Amino acid sequence: QVQLVESGGGLVQAGGSLRLSCAGSGSIFSIMGWYRQAPGKQRELVADITSGGTANYADSVKGRFTISRDNTKNTVYLQMNSLKPEDTAVYYCYADRTTTWNKYAYWGQGTQVTVSS
């Protein structure tokens, strides 16, 4: 059974930092990443990273957030610096695996990040 377990959310003041972790189990994943959803808004991609280490970022977080991955631990990290109130959201870990014919997507339970002004 595939599981993604997130940790590291919390409350921080604007300008502060947080580090999110997501440990996967039950599969080898192609892409791992983070999405977020603020109240009243759609879920959006924050950053993702391939198993080879190629990272992709939303424009709104470039230069402030860094995604990394430890394939030996099946874990993805999101280092968030210079946080802004608009970064407040529930952050969801995402992972997928691909076979010859299918792509399977998995989600974590979400972790709340709140940035106070």
N, C-alpha and C positions, 0 to 999 in steps of 0.2 A: 504494500500500500504506500502510495506516494504521500509524503508530508512535507510541508514547508513551515518552519517554526521561526517566527520573527522575535526580535528583542531589541531594546535600545531606545524606544520612544520615550517621550516625556515632555516636561515644560521647561522652556529656556527663554531667556531674554533675547531681544533683538541684538544681533551681532555675535551671539554665542554659537556654540557648536554641539552637535550630537552625532553619534555613530550608530547606525542601524546594522543589525546582523540578521541573516536569514540562513538557517541550516536546513538543507534538503536531505531527504532520505527516500529510499525505495526506487531510485532511478538514477541514471546518468543524464544530465540535462544539457541541451544544446545552448540555449540562451537563458540567462538568469537576469533579473532586473527588478526595478522598483517602479510602481505606479503610485499615484496619490489621488485622493478625492476629497475636495473641500465641500462644506455644506452648500447644497444648491448647485453644485457644479458637476460636470462629468468627470469620470476617472481619466487621468492623463498620464502619459509616460513621463517619468522623471529621468531615468537612465537605464540602459541595459548593457550587457556585456556577453560576448560569445565565449565559448570554451577556450578559444585561442587568445582571448584577452582584448579583442577589439571592442572599444566602448563607444556608446552613443548617448548623447545628452540632449535634454530639452534646452532650448535657448535660454529659458528663464533661470536655469541653474548652472549654466556653463561658467567655469571659473570659480565657482563656490562649492560645488559638490564633486566628489570623486567616488566612482564606483570601482570596486576591485573584487577579485574572486580567488578563492583557494579551491582548486579542483580536487585536491587530496581530501579536503573536508566537505566537499559539496556545499560550500558556503559562499554567499555573496554579501558584500559589505557596502554601505553607503556612508561615506564621511561627509557630513554637512557642516560647512563653515559659513560665517557671515550670514546667519539665518535672519530672515525677514518675517514680519507678521503674515505676509501673503504666502509663506511656506506652510502655514498652519493647515493641516489636513490629516486624514487617516492614510498612512502609507502601507501599501500592499506589496508583498514580495510576489514575484512572478517567475515561473520557470516553464520551459517547454522542452519536449523531446520529440525528435522526428524519426520516423521509420521510412521505409521505402514508399509507403502509401499513405501515411497519416502523420498528422502533427497533433500532439497532445499538450494541452495547456493546464497549468496548475497554479493555484493562488494560495497565499497564506491568509491568516485570519485578520490581518491588519493590526497596525500599531499607531496610536495617536501621537502626533507631534504638534505641540502648541507653542507658538512663538509670541511672547508678549512684547508690546511696544513700550 
